[in-house]
Amino acid sequence: DILYDVAGVIFFITGYLRTIEYGKGWDFYQHEPIFWIKVTLAGVMAASSFFVTTTLLKRSMARGGETVPPLSEKLAARMTSVINAQLLAVGSIPLAATLMARGVGYLDWLPWQAGAAPAVLAFGGLGFKYVKEAVDWKEDTQG
């Protein structure tokens, strides 16, 4: 999980540098709806990792130094669906990047705020949802 988190930070730093310093520059990307779809997908990817990370930390801290028991079937199924959402977002980012680099859907009149709003809402809303779900999660005590 730590390796995934470090890779995510590197992903965002290189994406930021590519947007601002390299590539076509901010003047192009701010008017490209596909860029904002890509940013939204990255936000979904990052927010969904909150559930997995929070769940692992919560289980680890609850057990102290003892061995952590295996995941319940219900929790394993939920983590699988969250990880599948992450993989779908990660797999869709290269497609969005390809379309974006070719200028598909470029709208010179599009204000960057209109593109950024869905990305911020997706990251903030899903981030809150997944952390709350992980914190409030109750393991089944009946086998």
Stockholm file with secondary structure:
# STOCKHOLM 1.0

chainA/1-143         DILYDVAGVIFFITGYLRTIEYGKGWDFYQHEPIFWIKVTLAGVMAASSFFVTTTLLKRSMARGGETVPPLSEKLAARMTSVINAQLLAVGSIPLAATLMARGVGYLDWLPWQAGAAPAVLAFGGLGFKYVKEAVDWKEDTQG
#=GR chainA/1-143 SS CHHHHHHHHHHHHHHHHHHHTSTTCHHHHTTCHHHHHHHHHHHHHHHHHHHHHHHHHHHHHHTTTSCCCCCCHHHHHHHHHHHHHHHHHHHHHHHHHHHHHTTTTCCTTCCHHHHHHHHHHHHHHHHHHHHHHHHHCCCCSCC
#=GC SS_cons         CHHHHHHHHHHHHHHHHHHHTSTTCHHHHTTCHHHHHHHHHHHHHHHHHHHHHHHHHHHHHHTTTSCCCCCCHHHHHHHHHHHHHHHHHHHHHHHHHHHHHTTTTCCTTCCHHHHHHHHHHHHHHHHHHHHHHHHHCCCCSCC
//
